Amino acid sequence: MSRTDDVELLHEYTQSESLIKHMLAVECAVRAYARKFGEDEEKWGTVGLLHDFDYERWPDPPNHPLKGSEILADRGYPADVIYAIKSHADYLEDCPRVSRLDKTLYACDELCGFLTACALVRPGRLEGLAPKSVRKKMKTASFAAAVNRDDILNGAEDLGVDLNEHISFCIAAMQEIAEDLGLVPDSTP
């Protein structure tokens, strides 16, 4: 499969611009970790990009991600890609996160969503966003309330990375595609 195939599949099942941007953010963070770890960037990118492609149609567990995994299997995606996507759902007890890819997706998923929320309330967006500021926002339960803070903490721990370094790493990755994410600095004076 090519990234073009992945993008076509994503758009076939997802209309929500914010959900598409979320998947792009996770893709870029997972790809950056693939480069860091010397892994297959294309495969890891596929996992990041398609991890929620079925969510809009089947948001309820366990349909998400099981419906998507069936579609991926029918389209010939590799078993390890499908497994990694399934493993990001805590409620699928038969899919524990075992590989570095599984753990990376989980570590990046909620964090990228939270970083987007943090960036959207700042004129500089991602520019100048610091781990200290992100961690302070994490303590405010009403801010981006749908984001599970425990998933962010557990994801970094399970991946074996320092939380501040993980936050900085994901911010830097997302800055590479800030325009696609709608997170360029506000130019109004």
C-alpha positions in Angstrom: 0.0 0.0 0.0 1.1 3.5 -0.7 0.4 6.7 1.2 -1.9 7.7 -1.7 -3.9 4.5 -1.0 -3.9 5.4 2.7 -5.2 8.9 2.1 -7.9 7.7 -0.3 -9.1 5.2 2.3 -9.0 7.9 5.0 -11.2 10.2 2.9 -13.6 7.4 1.9 -14.5 6.9 5.5 -13.9 10.2 7.2 -15.5 13.6 6.4 -14.7 15.5 9.6 -11.9 18.0 9.0 -10.8 17.9 12.7 -10.6 14.1 12.7 -8.6 14.1 9.5 -6.2 16.7 11.0 -5.9 14.6 14.2 -4.9 11.6 12.1 -2.4 13.7 10.2 -0.9 14.9 13.5 -0.6 11.4 14.8 0.9 10.2 11.5 3.7 12.9 11.6 4.6 12.1 15.2 4.7 8.4 14.6 6.7 8.9 11.5 9.2 11.1 13.4 9.6 8.3 16.0 10.1 5.8 13.2 13.0 7.9 12.0 14.4 8.2 15.5 14.2 4.5 16.1 15.4 3.5 12.6 12.1 1.8 11.8 10.0 1.6 8.6 8.7 5.1 8.3 6.1 4.3 5.6 4.6 1.4 7.7 4.6 3.5 10.9 3.1 6.4 9.0 0.2 4.2 7.7 -0.6 3.2 11.3 -0.6 6.8 12.5 -2.7 8.0 9.6 -5.3 5.2 9.6 -5.7 4.5 13.3 -9.0 6.3 13.5 -10.2 6.2 9.9 -13.3 4.1 11.0 -14.2 6.2 14.0 -16.6 8.5 12.3 -18.8 5.6 11.1 -18.3 3.3 14.1 -17.4 5.4 17.2 -18.6 2.9 19.8 -16.3 0.2 21.2 -15.5 -2.3 20.1 -16.7 -1.4 16.6 -13.9 1.1 16.6 -11.3 -0.2 15.7 -12.6 -3.7 14.8 -14.7 -2.5 11.8 -11.7 -0.7 10.5 -9.4 -3.7 11.0 -11.8 -5.8 8.9 -11.6 -3.2 6.1 -7.9 -3.1 6.3 -7.6 -6.9 6.1 -9.9 -7.0 3.1 -7.7 -4.4 1.4 -4.5 -6.3 2.0 -2.9 -4.3 4.8 -0.2 -6.2 6.8 -1.2 -8.0 10.0 1.2 -5.9 12.1 -0.3 -2.7 10.8 -3.8 -3.9 11.7 -2.6 -5.2 15.1 -1.0 -1.9 16.0 -4.2 0.0 15.2 -6.3 -2.4 17.2 -3.9 -2.2 20.1 -4.5 1.5 20.6 -7.9 0.6 22.1 -7.5 -0.2 25.8 -10.8 -2.1 25.8 -9.6 -4.8 23.4 -8.0 -7.1 26.0 -6.8 -9.6 23.3 -4.6 -6.8 21.7 -2.1 -5.7 24.3 0.6 -3.3 23.1 3.7 -5.4 22.6 5.8 -3.9 19.8 7.5 -0.5 19.7 5.1 0.5 16.9 2.0 -0.4 19.1 3.5 1.6 22.0 4.4 4.6 19.8 0.9 4.9 18.4 -0.6 4.8 21.8 1.9 7.3 23.2 1.2 9.8 20.3 -2.6 9.5 19.9 -4.0 11.4 22.9 -1.0 13.6 23.2 -1.3 14.9 19.6 -5.0 15.7 20.3 -4.1 17.5 23.5 -1.2 19.5 21.8 -3.7 20.6 19.1 -6.1 21.9 21.8 -3.2 23.7 23.5 -2.0 25.2 20.2 -5.5 26.4 19.2 -5.8 28.7 22.2 -2.4 30.4 21.6 -1.7 33.1 19.0 1.7 31.4 18.2 -0.1 28.1 18.0 2.7 25.4 18.1 5.4 27.9 17.9 6.9 28.4 21.4 4.6 25.8 23.0 6.6 24.3 25.9 6.2 21.1 27.9 5.7 23.1 31.1 2.7 24.9 29.6 1.2 21.6 28.2 1.6 19.9 31.6 0.0 22.9 33.4 -3.0 22.6 31.0 -3.2 18.9 31.7 -4.0 19.7 35.3 -7.1 21.7 34.2 -9.8 19.0 33.8 -12.2 21.2 32.0 -9.6 22.0 29.3 -9.8 19.5 26.4 -11.9 17.4 28.7 -12.3 14.5 26.3 -8.5 13.9 26.3 -7.6 11.2 28.7 -4.6 12.4 30.7 -3.8 9.0 32.0 -3.4 7.8 28.4 -0.8 10.5 27.8 1.1 9.7 31.0 0.9 5.9 30.5 1.8 6.1 26.9 5.0 8.0 27.5 5.9 5.6 30.3 5.1 2.5 28.3 7.2 3.8 25.4 10.1 4.5 27.9 10.4 8.2 27.1 10.5 11.1 29.5 7.1 13.0 29.3 8.7 16.4 28.8 10.9 15.0 26.0 7.9 13.2 24.4 5.9 16.4 24.5 8.7 18.4 22.9 9.3 15.7 20.3 5.7 15.6 19.2 5.4 19.4 19.1 8.5 19.5 16.8 7.0 16.8 14.6 3.7 18.6 14.3 5.4 21.9 13.5 6.7 20.2 10.3 3.1 20.1 9.0 1.6 23.0 11.0 -0.1 24.5 7.9 -1.9 21.2 7.1 -3.0 21.1 10.7 -4.3 24.7 10.7 -1.8 25.5 13.4 0.3 28.3 11.9 0.8 31.3 14.1 -2.0 33.9 14.1 -0.7 36.9 12.1 -3.1 39.4 13.5 -1.4 42.1 15.6 
